[in-house]
Structures are given as structure tokens and as C-alpha cells.
């Protein structure tokens, strides 16, 4: 199992995104022709054939329709605009177009009609077109197309409108009110899109009888929770915020907040979010019953186990991601115990536009590349602009930069007294990044500004900004866009991970040797204590002898405060869990952020020796070769290894030693 070279690379989603196609037909099907994967008894078959006959939706060249494939924003908008406003002559389908901007005509019509508020729910720029949309997104788009622009349209109001006008009857009948029965947080697939768009077409043509009785906008989550609590002889109060679809519940020994995460940003749609503010142990069974009633895809027994584990978490601790079918369940403790669940989704606009990964070289030295070092955010594109890290470029090119003590300012000297000041714009973080606005210091043209983005502790600036001061060259290697600032190496490649002799990912020395020489004169700590069946003594030894913090649970280096994270064991046979965000040091001159990453393998060797004794090097070599088995047994211990692609963290659960 290979892990580290996959960190934060989102190419896997691109195939699914590009394969989806809700487009006008490029050729005609016979009236009775059916798609090979849509039998006559398929629940969406009438709608699919109806739109195919109307040349509004098409199948694929292999005769399939792919009813379960997800839909992007532009695909849905092209078909919806065709139904509501008509399609101009001369436009071509996505399949027949040679341009990525095949959907421009539909967005031009939206501009002409003054409809733009669906942008409130997406990052601005063209990349929003290629993200997968939810059923809630589809409802808002339809509402705006049929009613004209509305500032910040309410999702509930849009879904209610679909019911009122007969364009939908929902999907479920056991989720409470009309809103949850519509399934707003689920990704829109082609089958449901066809049913929904057929409803729009019928409504537009007057084939649906309009209802005179509006659907009541009534929240029933509170009453459902009260009913579950009543069966357990517990009285609770439930206060609802209808606009946010949020319910706060209070009772004796129980206090929690439950809501739909309507804005499902990022690579994972965490659609339902439970925050347990306080919970007595006597109410764990009740909480498990409430979670199952609200749709957590677990048995009550498993839900009870989940809640018990969650209540034992320490601050900033996260649980192992659980998968139940297409649903992922996440637990964490940050100012409250959190349970989130929803369908896995690759829906990041940045990830879509960053489909072809980038490698950055500065004066011939590789700084960042796919799978290069997992501490570092990769070079990325947003709204068509490529952003590169200041820390990797300016100093090596003869300039300098300093960060303000309050982290709200950056001062850049690009050389030759060309200075810039970047200041935080004050906006809250979304997806872990904040915006900085740069202004030239001294003589400058009026309104000379540039937008930068800070992710983690690194300021990223547009590549065009760097190109104004330093020579920049680009070339492709396979699917990797290589960016060269300054000199260009003779045979550049973005596919290597390390170079022997510079503390690379494959080490050629004994990390247990106390006399080994390391950069900066660092002396490797030596763990002299022996393993104890008392975990507290082990963690104390890590704190006293290896320099771990957080009661012996965290080892940090410059640029990564949690380079190694340890979690106490559980009652399922795990003695300790080790978590790693990265392994090793990249080649070339170390920069400020990476200069201490060589410490991770060295300290890890001490841990491996502690738990696996003379078998320690077997595990160490697994990491060095970047090929770690998902399960193995060593020194009487069963080990399970998993990798979270979204967070870029490798987790190794070390089992208790058998007698």
C-alpha cells in the first residue's frame, strides 16, 4: 500500500467529473430505444426518455446513460437554461466542442437576464462550473431561472417552491418534513436530474396543475427528537433556527446542536452535523437512539460505541473515518464533541482546476511537487490563476520577506528596493485559507494591488506576480506542469522523491546511533525506558526522553506542530495509534519550513524500537520504501494501517502484545 506520494492530490476525481454529461443530444434515438443501463422499470426511465426525445439529454457512445453519475453545475445549467429560455442556434454540445468553454452561451444568457445569485454558493470564477452540485443547488438554480434574480435565495424557499408548483414530490418519506424528504444535501445524479428537469419542462409548458395550498415551512426535527426522548422518559426542549435548519436540544444530562450543513464546501460533503455540548454517561443510549432516528447509518449498538469513544477524546483529537456504503462518518473534539456524516464527494473547485498537478523549481532545486512532502500545501490554481509560495522563491532569488508578529502582514523585498506590503483582508477562513491584499511601497501607479492567499503558514502569490521580477519558464512532464523560477536544470523531473546523501526518504544510516550527524548539529534523542503495560508511563517516557509535548502525545518540528501524533488505545485491542502527516526530507537546500523534517524518521525509529523491539527496522523500512502493508503482525502485535487522502494523514494502529 503506497501512501505518502498521494497526499493532497485530487486527480482521482477528474475522471468522474469529466465523464458526467447533461447536454443536448448530438444524435437522435429511435422512439422506443432504451439505454442499456436504464431498463423500462427503472424509476427514472420515463423522464430520461422524455428528455432524450426532446433532445435535451443524451446518453453515451456505448449506449449507456449512466443514471448514477453525478452532475456538474455547468451541465445542469446548460440543460435548465435550454428548457426555460431556449437554446440559441449554432451552439454545440460538450461532446462536440473543442473548447472548455462549451457552456459559455448558457452563462451569457444568465448575465443577460441578470441572474447571478447562485454564485453566492460557489467560489467565484469559471472553476465553479465543474463542481458536482447537490439537490439543494439544483433547487436554487431552478428557483432563480423561474423567478428572476433573488439575493441570497433561501434553500428551503427554493425547495418549497418546487413542491408548490408540482415539480417534485420529494424522494423519501421517512425523514421528517418536506425539506429533508427532498434530500437537499445529496449530490445530484443524472437520473434525479432528469426527473427534476422533466418537472421543470412540464411546469414551463403548463402541463402541471398549480397548487393553491402552499407547503408549510415547518421544522419537525424538534418533535422527532422529543418523541425519541419521551420513550426514554427524558424531557427535552427543542429550539429551531429554520433558516439554518438547526435545532438546539436541552434536557437533563443532555445538550446538543443538530443541523444540516447546507454549504458543503471542500472535498467531503459533511452534510449533517451534531455537536454534543454536554452529555451524561447515563444518556449515551438516548443519544445513540436520537442519532439513528436522525439518519446516522448505524445500528444503535454501533452508535453507542461511537458516542462512548467520542466522549473520551481530548482536545483536537479526531476519530478514524468510518464508511457505511457511500456515507462517511467523522468524529472530532474541538470545543465540543462533533459527529458529521454525509456522502463522499470530490467537490473542491480548487481541486478541479488543479487537475494537472504542479512542480516548482527555484534555481534548479525542486521545492514542491506531487507527493513531494506532505507538510506542504501544493502549488495550486484558483479561478485560472496559479499560486506559488513566497517562502520557496524570494530568498533564493535574492529578496527577503518578513511576517508581522500578529500574522496579519507580510513585507516583501523583491530585490533592487522593490517592496510590497501584504495585509490580511479581515475575512474569515474558508477551506483553511485566508486572503491578503498586496500594495507596492513607495512610488507606484495608483491602485497597484495584488491578491495573495495564505494557507497554513505560507503566503501564496500569483505566478504572474513572480514573473514580473524573476525569469519564469514552464513545461509539461506527463501530466505535471513544471514551473521554473530562475535557472532551469538540465534534466528536470518532478517524479523523484529524494537524493541519497541529503537525508532523503530512503535513509542510509542507523537512526538509533546516538553519534549520527544531523543538520544543524541536532542530537537525536534516545529512548532508554523500556515498554510498560501502563500506557501513562510510556507516554511520560516519550515526554521526558524524546521531547514529546501534550503529555507525551505530540512531537513537533518547525513548520509542523504535530509531526507525530499519538493516541491512547481502546478496548478493541489497540494499544496505541500513531499518526503521521509526512515522512522524510526533500532533496536540495532545506528551507525554513522543511529544515527539521528529517527528525521524523529518526524519532519514529525510537518509537518502533520501543514497541517492536529488534523487529523495529522492518517497520522503518516499510515507511522508507513508501510501501506499507495495510495489515501485518510483528513482535506479537497486530498492526492496521490506513491513509486518509483528504487530510493527508497516515494512521497506524498498534495492537496489544499477545502473551
Secondary structure, DSSP 4 states (H G I P E B T S, - for coil): ---GGGTT--THHHHHHHH------SSPPPTT---TTS-TTSTTHHHHHHHHHTTS----TTS---TTSB-BHHHHHHHHHHHHT---TT---TTT-SSTTTTHHHHHHHHHHT--GGGGGS-SSGGGGGSB-BHHHHHHHHHHHHH---TT--HHHHHHHHHHTTS---S-SSSSSHHHHHTTTSBPBHHHHHHHHHHHHHHHTT-SPPPSSPPP----HHHHHHHHHHHTT--EEEEEETTTTEEEEEETTEEEEEEE-----SSB---EEEEEEEE-GGGHHHHHHHHHHTT-SS-HHHHHHHHHHHHTPPTT-BPPPEEETTEEEEEEESSSEEEEEEEB----HHHHHT-S-EEEEETTEEEE-TTS-TTSPPPEEETTEEEEEGGGTTTTTT-EEEE-TTSSEEEEE-STT-EEEEEE--PPPBTTEEEEEEEE-SS--TT-EEEEEEETTEEEEEHHHHHTTS-EEEEEETTEEEEEESS--TT--S-----TTS--SS--S-TT-TT---GGGPPPP---SPP-S-HHHHHHHHHHHH--BTTTTEEEETTEEEEEEEEE--TTSEEEEEEES--S--SSS--TTTTTTTHHHHHHHHHHHHHHGGGHHHHHHHHHTT---SEEEETTEEEEEEEETTTTEEEEEEEPPP-
